[in-house]
Amino acid sequence: MKVPVEACNTAIEVKKSKFIAYAYPVATAQELKDLVNAMRKEHPQANHVVHAAVFGEQGTQFSMSDDREPKNTAGRPSLEVLKGSSITNIAVLIVRYFGGTLLGTGGLVKAYQDAVRAVLDILRTEELVEKTTFSLVIGYEVYDQVKLLLTTLKAQIQEDFGTSITINGTIESQKRLQLTDQIIELTRGTSTVSFH
């Protein structure tokens, strides 16, 4: 499974109706609800704000809404495209501005699916890997070597400089042992890594 790295959006036009598709990383139903509410405020003149979302490590939790489009012409087709993408923890919201020409049920299904495909085509993703948070305290004398190690291990970190340096971060769980061993070696046993 993959997860989105950042939000993005794109738009398509079908018979003068505009479909603006937004993709967001989301992990919970509450985040999704907040996004939908924010999108409605951002586009008060839009006819519809349809959504489809996939959650969970295995991508087994779903949410969708036709938002007053005819039943199963918007949310479900959008969700089917998402389910086939192997991306999880994602929400796609499609804002529709009606262009005056009715698309029919088949036309609506195709338009919403095409909008989701268009935004997925530009979405940056990464492999979903289990991550662990950690913290460690080091002296200034080993900072450069530790910083290089953390960069090499692709850790995401926050640093706090005081009388010593406190580093908090996240790392792929499979790299825990490597991080622990190398910190002990670099600091000659004066620092250890705490995992949370």
GIMOBEL-V274584 format. One record per residue. RES is the residue in one letter. SS is DSSP state (A for helix, B for strand, O for the rest). D_CENTER is the distance of its C-alpha to the mean C-alpha in Angstrom with 2 decimals. Layout:
BEGIN
{{RES:SS:D_CENTER} {RES:SS:D_CENTER}}
END
This chain:
BEGIN
{{M:O:11.99} {K:B:9.07} {V:B:5.31} {P:B:3.52} {V:O:5.17} {E:O:5.73} {A:O:6.95} {C:B:10.05} {N:B:12.99} {T:B:16.26} {A:B:19.36} {I:B:22.04} {E:B:25.51} {V:B:27.53} {K:O:31.13} {K:O:30.45} {S:B:27.61} {K:B:24.47} {F:B:21.05} {I:B:18.18} {A:B:14.78} {Y:B:11.63} {A:B:8.09} {Y:B:5.46} {P:B:2.28} {V:O:5.46} {A:O:7.73} {T:O:11.06} {A:A:13.39} {Q:A:14.49} {E:A:11.27} {L:A:11.46} {K:A:15.17} {D:A:14.86} {L:A:12.74} {V:A:15.41} {N:A:18.16} {A:A:17.04} {M:A:16.82} {R:A:20.30} {K:A:21.65} {E:A:20.39} {H:O:21.99} {P:O:25.06} {Q:O:27.03} {A:O:24.60} {N:O:26.14} {H:B:23.03} {V:B:19.38} {V:B:18.26} {H:B:15.00} {A:B:13.62} {A:B:10.89} {V:B:10.49} {F:B:10.04} {G:O:11.65} {E:O:12.35} {Q:O:14.48} {G:O:12.64} {T:O:15.76} {Q:B:14.90} {F:B:14.82} {S:B:15.38} {M:B:16.96} {S:B:19.49} {D:O:22.09} {D:O:22.81} {R:O:26.50} {E:O:26.30} {P:O:28.70} {K:O:27.58} {N:O:25.28} {T:O:25.16} {A:O:21.67} {G:A:19.20} {R:A:20.41} {P:A:20.57} {S:A:17.04} {L:A:15.88} {E:A:18.11} {V:A:16.50} {L:A:12.99} {K:A:14.76} {G:O:16.47} {S:O:13.53} {S:O:12.76} {I:B:8.99} {T:B:7.90} {N:O:5.76} {I:B:5.44} {A:B:8.07} {V:B:10.44} {L:B:13.25} {I:B:16.42} {V:B:19.05} {R:B:22.50} {Y:B:25.60} {F:O:28.62} {G:O:30.90} {G:O:34.05} {T:O:34.17} {L:O:33.33} {L:O:31.24} {G:A:32.38} {T:A:30.28} {G:A:29.86} {G:A:28.97} {L:A:26.32} {V:A:24.70} {K:A:24.71} {A:A:23.49} {Y:A:20.40} {Q:A:19.64} {D:A:20.29} {A:A:18.00} {V:A:15.00} {R:A:16.19} {A:A:16.63} {V:A:13.11} {L:A:11.82} {D:A:14.62} {I:A:13.30} {L:O:9.54} {R:O:9.07} {T:B:7.72} {E:B:9.18} {E:B:11.06} {L:O:10.11} {V:O:12.93} {E:O:14.48} {K:B:14.73} {T:B:17.63} {T:B:18.52} {F:B:21.88} {S:B:24.50} {L:B:27.69} {V:B:30.58} {I:B:32.40} {G:O:35.30} {Y:A:35.26} {E:A:37.31} {V:A:34.50} {Y:A:31.59} {D:A:31.44} {Q:A:31.50} {V:A:28.88} {K:A:26.56} {L:A:27.11} {L:A:26.45} {L:A:23.10} {T:A:22.09} {T:A:23.33} {L:O:21.37} {K:O:18.11} {A:O:17.95} {Q:B:16.06} {I:B:18.96} {Q:B:20.69} {E:B:24.44} {D:B:27.28} {F:B:30.66} {G:O:33.76} {T:O:36.80} {S:O:34.40} {I:B:30.74} {T:B:28.13} {I:B:24.81} {N:B:21.83} {G:B:18.70} {T:B:16.40} {I:B:17.29} {E:B:16.81} {S:A:19.13} {Q:A:21.33} {K:A:22.30} {R:A:23.75} {L:A:27.32} {Q:A:27.28} {L:A:26.14} {T:A:28.77} {D:A:31.55} {Q:A:31.02} {I:A:30.85} {I:A:34.09} {E:A:35.64} {L:A:34.67} {T:O:35.89} {R:O:38.84} {G:O:37.81} {T:O:37.67} {S:O:33.90} {T:O:31.76} {V:O:28.08} {S:B:27.05} {F:B:24.05} {H:O:22.60}}
END
